[in-house]
Amino acid sequence: MEFEHRPVLLEPTVDALLLADFGGKGASRSVARQGGAQADARQQHGVFVDGTFGRGGHSRELLRRLGPQARLVVFDKDPQAIAVATSLAASDARVEVVHGGFATMRDALAARGIDAIDGVMLDLGVSSPQLDDAERGFSFMREGPLDMRMDTTRGPTVADWLAQASVDEMREVIADYGEERFAFQVAKAIAARRATRPLRTTLELAECVASAVRTREKGQHPATRTFQALRIYINRELEELSRALASALELLAPGGRLAVISFHSLEDRMVKQCIAAAARPAAAHARLPLRESELPQPLVRSLGRVLADEQEVAANARARSAVLRVAERTDTPLDTAGAEALVPAMRVPGEAAPARRTKRRPH
C-alpha cells in the first residue's frame, strides 16, 4: 500500500542550502558580495547530504536544482524509504544511498572518500507514511503492533521494552522525552496492565495511558506525549541528532549550509543551542580579560528560522509545529575541543549523567 507524503517546508529548506542571500542574519557585506559565485559553484559541483530521505521529497527538489556534476548522499534507517531511495539512485547517478541513521554520517562519507560537504538537511521525527501505516506502530489512532522502530530490521520494539522496564525507567523516559507531567501515573498504569496481560498493540497502550492522564490539553490526545517519548527513546533520536550536529560542523566546507526541520521542543532546543554556541563562542569567555582578537571566532553564522505559512498549514497539518533553523559554516577552523563541545550535553534516561564539560582557559 502506498501512503502519501507531503514534505514540510520544501522550498525554504532547499533555498536554505542553495541561495546565497537566504536569511543573511549575521553575514558580513563582504561575504554577501562573494556569496553568489560560491553558491553557483556549490550548486553545480557540490556534495550534499539528505540525512532523512523518507520518501524523497526534499531530495528530489534539491536534485532538480543541482547541476549534473553534483553529488547527493541520502541516509535513512527505514527499509521502505531505502527501497524508494535505491529506485531513485538507479535513475539518477548523482544519488548515493546509505541504509543507516544520520549519526553515521561521518564514517559513511569517509568510506566514500568525502571529507567535506556543501550542505546537509535533516527532517526530524516520524514521516507521514510511517504515521499512516498502522503496521509500524507509531500512531495511537490506528490499531497496529506496538513497534515504533524506524529500522524494522534491528533492535527491540516498544512492546519488548515495556515488557521488562521498571516503573522508574518508564517514568523517566516518559517525563524526559515526552515532558508528560503524569509520567509516574502512566508508568504505574502500564506496569499494572502488563501484570495481567502484555501490551501488544497501539490502541491497548493508548487506552492504558488515557486512563492515567487526568487532564487533557485542548486538541491533543492524552497518549500524544507518551507515544512521542517511547518513539524517541527506542530509536535513540536525540543521541543520534547530537552526533549528527557535531558531524555537520566538522564536515561542512566554508559557506556550506546546515538546514534542520524540527517538530517538537526537545529537538528544536538542541538545534537552537548548538547553532547559538557555534555562532557565539566568545560568549563563554565574556568575563575573561581578553582582547577581541584573542576571543574565539564563530564557526557558523545563524541564518535564522522559518515557520510554515498559513497556506502550507492549511494543506498539511503536520507543518503547524515545524521549525526550520539554518546556519552557514564560516572558515574558522575547529579547535582541539572538537564539535562535540558545541552540542548540548544530555543524559539518556536510565543511564548515568554525561561528564560535565570543562571550559578550557586560553593560553
Summary of the structure (lengths in Angstrom):
residues: 363
radius of gyration: 21.5
end to end distance: 61.9
largest distance: 68.8
contacts: 1135
relative contact order: 0.13
helix: 48%
strand: 14%
